[in-house]
Amino acid sequence: MTGGGGRDRADSPVMRVTVLGASGRTGIHVVRLLLERGHEVRAGLRSRRRAEEVAGLGAETVVADVTADADDLVEALVGSEVVINAIGAPDPDQASVDLVDRDGVITAIRAAEKAGVARFVQLSAQFADSPDQGDRLVRSILMAKQISDSVLRRSSLNWTIVRPGTLTDDPPTGRVKLGGHLEPGHVSRADVAGVLVAVLDEPLAENQGFDVIGGEIPIPSALAALS
Ligand SMILES: NC(=O)c1ccc[n+]([C@@H]2O[C@H](COP(=O)([O-])OP(=O)(O)OC[C@H]3O[C@@H](n4cnc5c(N)ncnc54)[C@H](OP(=O)(O)O)[C@@H]3O)[C@@H](O)[C@H]2O)c1
C-alpha cells in the first residue's frame, strides 16, 4: 500500500497525469503519491519559481498558469490522459478568487478538452454546491467553485469533483468519510491527495461529486461504496 493512496501500485494502469497547482500544499502530496504509484507525472506550476523543489520529486515540470495564455495551457496539457486540479487563488479577495477559482479553472477545463485529455479531477470545497450553507467567510470561494464545478459537470470530460471540508496539515491516515453531502468537518491535505489519486482506480468515482472529511474508512473502500 502507498501512504493514503490506497491500492497496491501493481493494481493501477500507468497513466499520464498533469497536476495543476503542483507546488501547492495539497498539490505536492498529489505529485508524490502519483509518482509512488508509478504514474507519469507532469507538474503544472504557476511559475518557474518553485520548479526545482517539485522537479526534485521526479516529476516533469511545465508552466501552467490558468490566468495566462489559454493556448499555452492547451500545449501544457497535450499528451496527458488525466488532469488533477489542485489550484487555489493566492488571495481570498473576490477579484483573485474569481480570476483563479472561477475563470482560471474554466480555462483549464476548456484547455483539457482541446488538448484531448479524457479525465479531469477537481479539488473543490465542501458546500461549493450550496454556498448559502457554507461559512460566510469563504462564500466568495464557494460561489466561484460552484460555477467552475458546474462547467466541469457539463463539459465533455469524464469528471470527478472532490469537496473536502476544512484542510489541515496533519499527517495522512489513509482513512476518510465520503458522501454526497456530509456534516462540516476537517480533513488533512495528505488524505485529500490520497482521494484525488485513488479516484483514478475507481470507476464508481467517474462523473461523481462528493464531500470528504476525516473518518475511519480506508480510502479505496470509501470510494467503492459510492453509488
Ligand atoms: N483551506 C481550506 O480549508 C480548504 C477547504 C476546502 C477546499 N480548499 C481548496 O483546496 C485547494 C487547495 O488548497 P491548498 O491549501 O492546498 O492550496 P495552496 O497551498 O494555497 O496551493 C494553491 C496552488 O495553486 C497555485 N496557483 C495559484 N494561482 C494559480 C494560477 N493562476 N495558475 C496556476 N496555479 C495557480 C499555487 O501556485 P504557487 O505555488 O505558485 O502560489 C499553488 O500551487 C484550493 O482550491 C482551496 O480553495 C481549501
The ligand as a Gaussian input file, in Angstrom:
#p B3LYP/6-31G(d) Opt

LIG

0 1
 N       -8.181000      25.849000       3.074000
 C       -9.221000      25.059000       3.239000
 O       -9.661000      24.760000       4.375000
 C       -9.905000      24.471000       2.030000
 C      -11.046000      23.696000       2.201000
 C      -11.631000      23.094000       1.080000
 C      -11.078000      23.278000      -0.185000
 N       -9.967000      24.064000      -0.315000
 C       -9.409000      24.221000      -1.670000
 O       -8.367000      23.288000      -1.858000
 C       -7.477000      23.775000      -2.888000
 C       -6.033000      23.558000      -2.474000
 O       -5.798000      24.201000      -1.240000
 P       -4.280000      24.316000      -0.691000
 O       -4.375000      24.880000       0.667000
 O       -3.547000      23.058000      -0.941000
 O       -3.725000      25.418000      -1.700000
 P       -2.319000      26.201000      -1.722000
 O       -1.317000      25.552000      -0.842000
 O       -2.632000      27.652000      -1.498000
 O       -1.866000      25.982000      -3.241000
 C       -2.521000      26.604000      -4.290000
 C       -1.800000      26.237000      -5.562000
 O       -2.443000      26.936000      -6.643000
 C       -1.412000      27.515000      -7.445000
 N       -1.939000      28.636000      -8.199000
 C       -2.405000      29.831000      -7.730000
 N       -2.764000      30.623000      -8.757000
 C       -2.526000      29.917000      -9.888000
 C       -2.662000      30.185000     -11.270000
 N       -3.094000      31.376000     -11.716000
 N       -2.313000      29.220000     -12.163000
 C       -1.847000      28.013000     -11.751000
 N       -1.665000      27.701000     -10.450000
 C       -2.003000      28.639000      -9.532000
 C       -0.335000      27.907000      -6.456000
 O        0.893000      28.200000      -7.111000
 P        2.125000      28.955000      -6.341000
 O        2.805000      27.885000      -5.519000
 O        2.955000      29.487000      -7.434000
 O        1.478000      30.028000      -5.497000
 C       -0.316000      26.651000      -5.595000
 O        0.421000      25.649000      -6.243000
 C       -7.877000      25.226000      -3.141000
 O       -8.641000      25.278000      -4.332000
 C       -8.764000      25.560000      -1.947000
 O       -9.744000      26.524000      -2.276000
 C       -9.362000      24.650000       0.744000

